[in-house]
Amino acid sequence: QVQLVESGGGLVQAGGSLELSCTASGIIFSINTVGWYRQAPGKQRELVAIITRGRNTNYADSVKGRFTISRDNAKNTVYLQMNSLKPEDTAVYYCNTAQAATLNRDWGQGTQVTVSS
């Protein structure tokens, strides 16, 4: 059974930084494409950043240059470093493999990020 645990969210002022972590059990991140997703109130969940098995990365235009996704294979953990945060980054952030996300399954509880202006 896959379990994903996101952490690191919180309340931060605009311009601040946070680092999110996502630890998995029941699945090996290093052999999967893994993404960070977010869902703001009243909006659909959207893809923020993705890292492939070969550590290639891609980002939503709205976060390019500000967010960095990375992976620690030894800890089976994926990170999202978020800098220069904006109020519009406020959302619940989730991680998931790309495959499971497409099937809308295995979501964790997420971690809330709130950016005040």
N, C-alpha and C positions, 0 to 999 in steps of 0.2 A: 504494500500500500504506500502510495506516494504522500509525503507530508512536506509542505513548504512553510517555513516560518520566516516572516519578514520582520525586521526591527530597524530602529534608528530614526524613526520619524519624530516629529515634534513641532513646536512652535518657534518660528524664527522670523526675524525682521527682513524686509526686502533688502537684497544685497548680501545676505548671509549664506552660509553653507551648511549642508548636512550630508552625512554618508549613510546610506541605507545598506543593510545586509540581508541576504536571503540564504538560509541554510536548508538543505534538502536531505530527506531520508527516503529510501525506496527508489531512488533514481540517481544516476551519476551525471552531474552537470557537464563534465568534460567531454562527454560523447554526444551531447545534445546542443542544439541551438536554444539559447535561453534568453528571455526578454524581461525587461521591466515594463510594466503597464501601469496606467493610472486611470482613476475614475473620479471625476469631479461631480458634485451634487447636480442632479438633473441632466447629466451628460453620459454618453456611452463610454465604456472603457476603451482606452486608446493605447497603442504601442508607443513607448517612449524611447527605448534603446534595446539593442539586441547584440548578442555576442555568439559567434558560431563556434563550432568545435575547433576550428583552426584559429580562433581568437580574432577573426575579422569582426568589426563592429559597424553598426549603423545606427543613426539617430533620427528622431523626428526633427523636422526643420525648426520647430519651436524651442528645442533644447540644444541644438548643435552649438558647440563652442562653450557650453556651460556645464553639461553633464558628461560624465565618463563612466562607462560600464567596464567592469573587470571581473576576473574570476580567479579564485584560489583553489586549485585542484585538490591539494592536500586536505583542505577544510571542506571541500564540496560546497563552496559558498560563492555566491555572486554578489558583487557590490555595485552601488550606484552613487558615485560622488557627484553631488549637486552643488554648483557654485552660482553666484550671482542670482540667487533665487528671486522670483517675482511673485506677486500675489496670484497671478494666473497659474502658477505651479501648484497651488493648493488643491489637494486631492488625496484619495487613498491610493497608495502605491502597492502594487502586487508584482511578484515575479512568477514565472512559469516557463515551462518549455514551450517552444513555438508550436509543437505538435499538439500538446494538451490544450493550449490556449485556443487553437483552431477548433478543437472539439468541445471547448468550454467546460473543461473538467480540471480537477486537481488544484483548484485555487486555494490559497491559504487565506488567513484572516486579513492580510494587508497591514500596512502601517500608515497612519495618518500624518500627512505633512500639511502644515498650515503656515502660510507666509503672510505676515501682516505688512501693511503699507506704512 
